[in-house]
Amino acid sequence: MGGCISVAGLQTMPTAIECTRFTRLAMKPPDPQQPALSDKTVVSPVSKQQARSGNGLGRCRRLFDRLLGGNGPQGSPAPVKPGPDGLLSERYDDLQEIARGGMGIIFQARDQRLERKSALKMAMPAMARNRILAERFVAEAQLTAQLEHPNIVPVHDLGQTSEGGLYYTMKLVEGEPLNHVIQRLAAGNHISLMKYGRYQRLLIFRKVCEAIAHAHSRRIIHLDIKPSNIMIGDFGEVLLMDWGLARSIAGPASCPEPGRAGRGPVGTPAYMSPEQAQGHSELFDFQTDLFLLGATLYHLMTLVRPYSGSTLEEKISRAVAGAYVPPAKAAPAEQLPLELCRIIEKAMATDKPARYRTVGELLQDLDDLMAGRTSSDNRVFQAGQVLMRVGEQGEEGYVILRGQVEVYLETEGTRVTLARLGPGEIVGETAVLGCTRRSASVVAIEETEVEVITADVMNAQMRKLAPWMEKAVNSLAQRLSRSNAQLQEKITAQEPL
């Protein structure tokens, strides 16, 4: 697989337009199936006064001045040549373009000092000539470099070309963006379905949560979490990219805030929180990122984006209202567990008080779901108490912890005992797995304690299996349900077995 890097923070000139985020494979053309507007990022208007006023960019500006050495009008850098020049070639050579846009170019480059490949992001002339945007470029590199975490792409170097342009280098990720994986899953690609089952996707999402938890511990919010900004490495790495909209919420003395903006939507419309869509930047906080995590999990599980629309305005309007289709309805074929849907909807709550407060809270619910701890509890049945009746819809199964139960059918007033079960045995699971009605009744012979296993818990555990194994178990459950139904008919008709 060719090297891949996500362009971070290619912000526009100060107008309210969409700024395309480039996420491409180095050795492959972009996916022609990718919708044109789905993963673009909206950047709100920024005035020169806002960019210079108490927004935490002071330290960045001082670094910026040291880099530039006061060259050019009002300290502005000269245009950058989009390719190797004298200063760059002293350390970096063999530059191969990966992606480009109106504001920057991403190269694969060879670091001659360390003898390794790196991704080199170089500011385009339009950015290099604008001091405000150039300051943001430096701030983005500086902020990302402060986040040292296994699931955040590391920054290696920040520098200036001999012609006054700006660049920084970072790890070159060998792999692909998560949205490409989702596209193949949605298309029914067999290899991807085998490799990225629901449990595997939850593991990927968990690593993204850990990256955000680390950023929040440094009081930094990302503001553009989405599958196209998540890289999946060829060897299992998961890296959260593109910190171009990130900012600190620690106060004016904190690290740079390259994403500070005035009124206007900020983020990616298909995933935006309501406060982002409304442009209320003063309300951006940790819970804004939690909404984006929920929106990313929504896309990862349902295989469709939370907000769709033929125009940018339509998407933003839906984001303002939080008008997404509930995940269970958005992807009925996926049969999402109710607990998973609850986690997604809580993270994506329109009202902040209803959202998770911290990433830790979200991770706790996610871990409980993945471990099968979500809806299980213990229940005690007294002797003679019925656990389930024939014909009922199967919604729970029971693991017998102590005591004994009888499985039976009644025909013309006569009870026919089918089995007696004790500690360690399971009853009622077939109807739950097969989504069928109970084929027999179960009564406690003595005081019996059971662990309740809900359909959500069963499905969560099933998703840990290889897809073929999950299908095999479900198929066996359905066959057993049919056999039980036939047995019930024979007993009722008093036919010989």
N, C-alpha and C positions, 0 to 999 in steps of 0.2 A: 504494500500500500504506500502511496506517495505521501510525502510530508504534508501536513495540513496545519494551518494556523488561522485563528480568527482575528480579524482586524479589530483592535480595541480603540474605541473613542474617536472615530473619524467624524468629528463634529462639523457642522456646516457653517457657512458664513451666517451672521446673525439675522436669519429669517426663519419663519416657522415652516420648514419643509421637512420632508422625510430624508433621513440619512441612511443609505443602505449599509448594512453590516455585511462584510465579505467573509464568507466561510466556505472555502473551497479546498478540494484536494489538489496538492501540488502537481501531481502527474496526471490528473483527470479533469475533463471539462466539467462545468457545473451541471447538476442534475436537471435535465429539461422538464421533469415533472414538477419541479419546485414552483409553487404559485408565486406570482410576481410580487404581490404586496404582503405576503404572510409574515415575513420575518424582518420587515423594515422597522427602523427605530425613529420615532418622532422626537425632535429636539425643540424645545420651546424657545421663543425669542430671548436674546440676551443683549442688554445694553452695555455700553462701555462703562457706565457708572456702576452698574450692578457687578460687572466683572472685577472692578477694582475696589469695591466697598466691603470691608470687613468680612470676607467670605473664606478666610483661611488660606488664601493663595499667597500670602506674604512670603513664606519661606520658599515656595516655588518660584516666585518672582525674583528673589535674590539669587537662587540657583540659575534661573534663566539669564539674569544679567551677567553672572560669572561665565556662563557658557558662551554668551554672545560677545562679551568684552566691550559692550557699548558700540558695536559697529552698526553702521546703517542709520537712516533717519529715525530719531527717537528710539534708538536701541533696537530697531526691527532688523531681523536677519535678511540677508540677501536671498534671492530665489535659490532653491535647491535643485541641482541636476539629478533627475531620477535615475541614478545609476552610480557605479563606483567612481570615486574621484581620488585625489591624492591622499587625503587624510584617511578616508575609508579603506583604501587599498593597503595602508600600512598594517591594518589588523584584519580586515574582512575582504575576502576576494571570492571569486567564483559565484557572483550574485546571479541568482535565477529567479525571475519574477514568479510569484505565486498568485497574487491578486492585486488589483488596483481600483481606485475610485477617484472621485474628484478631489479628495483631500489627502490621499496617502497611497503608498505602495508597500506591499509586503514582499520581501525577498527571502529566499533560502540563501544563506550565506555560509561561507566557511571561515571559522574563527582561526586565524593562523597561529595565534599564541597558544590556544588550548587544543588545537587540532580536532575541532568538532563542528558539526553543523548547528546553526542557530537560525531563528526567524528574525529578520531585521525589518522593523517598521520605520519607514522614512516619510517625513512630512512632505506634502506636495507644496509647490510654490504658493498657492492661494493661502494655505495655512501659515507657511513660513513668513509671509509678508504681513500677516495680521498678528500684532502682539498679543491680543487677547486669546486668540485661538492657539498661538504658539505656547503661551503660558499654560493653557489647558493640556496641551500635548505633553509638556514636561511634568505637569502635576499628575497626569494619568500614569506615567511611567513610575514616578516617585511613590505614588499611593500603592500601586500594584506591588512594587518591590518590598513594601513594608509588610505584606501579607505572606508570610512564609508558612505554607501548609502543603501537604502532599497532594491536595486536590485543587490547588490554585497554581496557574502557570507561573513559573519563576522568571523574573526579569534579570538579565545578566549585565547589561551595560546601557548607559545613557551618554550620548555624545553629540558632537557638532561636526558637520562636514567642513572641508576647507573653504567652501563657498558660503558658509554661514547657516546652512540648513540643519535641521534636527532629526535625530534618529534614536531609537533604542532597540536593544535586542532581547530576545527571550527564548525559552526552550522551544525547539521545533518538535511539535507533537506528531508522531507517526500514528495515524488513525483516521477517524472520520467524525463529523459532528453527529450528535444524537438524533437530530431531525431526519438525517438520511436513514438511520436505522428504523425510525418510526414510519417513514414512507414505505420501506420494504415490508414491514409488518402489516401495514394497511393494505398493501397490494397482495398479501398472502404468500410472500416469499417463504418457501419451505425451510431453507437453511436458517433464515433469520428467526422464524418461529421456533425452531429447535434451539437456537442459541440464546434467544432473548425471551424466555418465558416470563410470566408475570413476576415470579419471585426474583429472577435475575434483574428485571427492570427496577424492582423495588430496591435491590442492593445498589444499583447505580444511583438511584435517586437519593438513597441514604448518604452516599458519599458527597453529593452536592449539598445536602443539608449540613454535613460536617464542615464543608468549606465556608458556608454562610455563617454557621455558628462561630467559626474562628474570626471571620470578618467582624461580626457583631461584638465579639469580645474586644476588638480594637475600635469599636464604635464607628464602624464603616458599613454603609449599606450599598448594595450593588445596583438596584433599580432596573436591571435589564436581564433578569434570570429567564431563560427560555431554552428549549432544546438545541437551537442552532448555536448557542453560546456554551454548550457542553460538549467537550471532546471525549471520545471513547478511543483510548489507545489500543494498539494491536496486541498489547500484553496485559490488558485489563485495567490500564490507568483510566481514571475519570478526572478530568480537569475542567474547572469552571473558568471560562475565558471572558474577555471583553469587559473591562472595568472602566470603560469610557464615560459612563454616566454616574459612576460611584462617587460618593461624598462622605465626609465625616460629619457626624452629628454631635461631636464632642465639644464644640465651641470654637471661638475665633483663634485660640492658641493651639489648635490641633493641627493635624496633618492637612495637606491641601484638599480642596473640595472641587475637583474639576467639573462636576456635574451641576454646580449651582446655576439655577436658571430663574427667569422671571415667569410670568403667567403664561400658560399654554401647556398642552399635553407633553409629557415626558415619558419615554419608554416605547414599548412595542404594542400597538393597538390590540393585537390578538390575545395579549396576556395581561394588559394593564389593570392595575388596581383602580377603583373609582377615584381616589385622590390624585393619581397620576393623570387619568383621563381628564379630570377637571382642572388640572394645572395648579393644584394647591400645594406648591413645593414646601410651604411651611409645615405641612402635615406629613411629609415623608419621614418615615421612621422604620424601626425594626419590623413592625407589622406590615409595612408596605412590601418588604421582601418576603414575608410569610405568605402574603397573597400571591406573589409571583411564584413561590415554591408550590403553592396549591395549584396554580394555573399550569405549571410545568408538569406536575403529577397528573393532572387532568388529561393533558395531551398524551403523556406517556402511557396512561392506562386505557383511555378511550380511543386513541389514535386519531383524534380530531382536535382542532384548536378550540379553546373556550369561546372565542368570539370570531364570527365570520361575517362577511359582507362584501358587496361588490365595490364599495368605495371606502376610502380611509375614514370619512366622516361617519359612515354607518357603523364601522367597527368601534370608533371612539364613543359614539352615542350609546352603544350597547355596554361598553366598558363603564361608562359613567353610571349607568343604572344597575350594573352587575347582572345583566340579563343574559346569563349563559344557560344552556340546556343542562339540567341535572345529569351527572355522569351516567347514571344507570339508564336513562332514556336516550342519551347521546350514543351509547354503544350497547344496545340490548344483547347483541350476539356475544359480547365479551363476558356476560354474566358476572359483573363486578360484585364482590361481596359487599353487603350493606355497610359493614364497618369501614371498608376502604372508601366508599362513597361518603360516609360521614366525615372522615378525615379530610377529604378533598373539599367538601362543602364548608367545613369549619375554617379551614385555611383561607378559603375564598369568600368568606362572609363579607357582605357589602358594608355592614357596620363594624367598625374596628373592635368594639367591646366584645363582639361575638367571635372574633378570630383568636387563634392561638396567640399568646403573649410573647412566647419565646420559641426559638428553634428546638430547645430542649423538650418543651411540651409536645411539639409535633413528633419529635424522634421517639418519645416515650410511647405514644399511641402507635406509631409505625412499628416499633419493636414488638409491642404487644400483639399487633396484628400478625407480624411475620413469625412470631413464636407460638401463635395459636392460643394466646392468653386472653383474647379480647372479650368473649361473651361467656366463658366457661364459669360455672359455679357448682357448688355441691348442693344436693338435695336429699332429704331423708323421706322415705315412704314407709308407713307403718304396715304391719301384716294385714293383708286383705285390701290394701289400697292399690288402685289400678294406675299403672304407669302410662299405658296407652291402650287405645281401643281400635279394633279392626275397623277399617274404612276411614279413619282420620287421616288428614294430610300430614305427612311426615315432616316436621320442622326441627326436631331434636333427636339426638341419639344419646345413649347413656352408657358410661363405663361403670360397671359394678365395682364398688370399693369394698363393701362388706354386705353380708346378707345373701339372700337367694330369691330368685323370681321364677315364675312359671309362665311359659309361652303357650297359649292355648287358642282353640277355636270352639265355638258353640254351634251345634246343629240340632234343631228340634229339642232344645232344652238340655242337650247332653254336652258336657265339656270334654273336648278331646285335647289331651296334653301333647304338645309338640316337642317341648324341651324344657329342661330346668337349667338355669344358668346361675353361676356364682361369681365370686371375686375375680377380677381380671378379665371377665368376658364383656362383650359389647352387645347391646340390644337396640334395635330401632335404626341402625345406621343405613340399612339397605333402602328404606323409603326416603331417607334424607338425600343420599347420593343419587338415587334414581328419580327424585322429584315425583314420587308416587304416593299412593295412600297406603296406610298400614295394612299388612296382609294377615295380621294376627293380633290378639290382645295379650297384654303382659300385666301380671299382678304380683305384688310382693308376697312371698310366702312367710317371711319374717321381717323384722325391721331391717330395712335395706338402705344403705347410703350409696348414692351414685354421683358421678361427675357428669354434668350436663355438657354435651358437645353440640353446639349449634351448627346450622348449615354454613354460616360464615366461617366458623373455625375449621370445619371440615374442608371447605373449599380452599382456605388459605394454606392448609397443610398439603392439599393435593397439588397446589401450584408449585410446590417445591420439587415435585417429581418431574422427571423428563416428560415432555408432552405426550409421547407414546404410552408411557406408563399411566399417566393420568387418564388417557382415553381408555386404556385397557381396564382399569379399575371401574370407571363409570360404565363401561360395556358389561362387565361382570355383574355389577349391581343391578343394571336393567334386566339382564337375563334372569338373575335370581328373583327379582320382583315378579317377572312373568311366571316363573316356575311356582312361586308361592301362590300367585293368583290361581293358577291351574290346580294346585293342591287344595286350595280353599274350595274351589268349585266341586272337586271330587268328594271332599269330606261332606260338604253340604248336601250333595246328591247321594251320599252314602254309596259311592261307587268303590269297587276294590282298587287299592293303590297299586 
